Amino acid sequence: MSSPHVRSSGFSVHVTITIDPANSSAFLAAFRRIYEIVAAEPECTYFEVFQSLEEPGVFRFVENWSKDVQWFKELSSL
């Protein structure tokens, strides 16, 4: 999955999570709605989810935001 936005200035968030590989399909199905909501945010310039081929159950997310980290912290605390 990747968002269609073009990256501008701002900051990036890199997340790695590990789940039971048997739950990968269910995780992706449940995560899709969250992905769609985040990717639709006007400040989100890029959002991609990677599933590791070498490490089953490991997912990495990369999010790029056009605002600064302080904005993100304030938004996250709401």
C-alpha positions in Angstrom: 0.0 0.0 0.0 1.2 3.5 -0.7 -0.5 6.9 -0.7 -0.6 9.0 -3.8 0.6 12.2 -2.2 3.9 13.9 -3.2 6.4 14.4 -0.4 7.3 17.9 0.7 9.2 19.2 3.8 8.2 17.9 7.2 9.2 14.7 9.0 9.0 11.0 8.7 7.8 8.2 11.0 9.2 4.7 10.7 7.5 1.9 12.5 8.3 -1.8 12.7 5.8 -4.2 14.2 6.0 -8.0 14.6 2.9 -10.2 14.7 2.2 -13.9 14.5 2.7 -14.7 10.8 -0.5 -16.7 10.9 -2.4 -13.4 11.5 -0.8 -11.5 8.7 -3.8 -11.6 6.4 -6.2 -10.6 9.2 -3.9 -7.8 10.3 -3.7 -6.3 6.8 -7.5 -6.5 6.4 -8.0 -4.7 9.7 -5.2 -2.2 9.0 -6.5 -1.2 5.6 -9.1 1.2 7.1 -6.5 2.9 9.3 -4.2 3.2 6.3 -7.0 4.8 4.2 -7.8 7.3 7.0 -4.2 8.3 7.6 -3.3 8.4 3.9 -6.3 10.7 3.3 -5.0 13.3 5.8 -3.9 16.4 3.8 -0.7 16.6 5.9 0.2 13.0 5.1 2.4 13.2 2.0 3.4 9.5 1.9 2.4 6.3 3.6 3.6 2.9 2.7 3.4 -0.5 4.4 6.1 -3.1 3.7 5.8 -6.8 4.6 9.1 -8.5 5.1 9.7 -11.5 2.9 12.7 -12.6 5.1 10.9 -12.2 8.4 7.3 -13.5 8.4 5.0 -11.4 10.5 7.3 -8.3 10.3 5.7 -5.1 8.9 7.3 -1.7 8.4 5.5 1.5 7.9 6.9 4.8 6.6 4.9 7.9 6.9 5.9 11.4 5.7 4.2 14.4 7.0 4.3 18.0 5.7 3.9 19.5 9.2 6.5 19.6 12.0 6.9 17.1 14.8 5.3 19.4 17.4 2.1 19.5 15.3 2.1 15.7 15.2 2.6 15.5 19.0 -0.2 17.9 19.6 -2.5 16.0 17.3 -1.6 12.7 18.8 -2.4 13.9 22.3 -6.0 14.8 21.4 
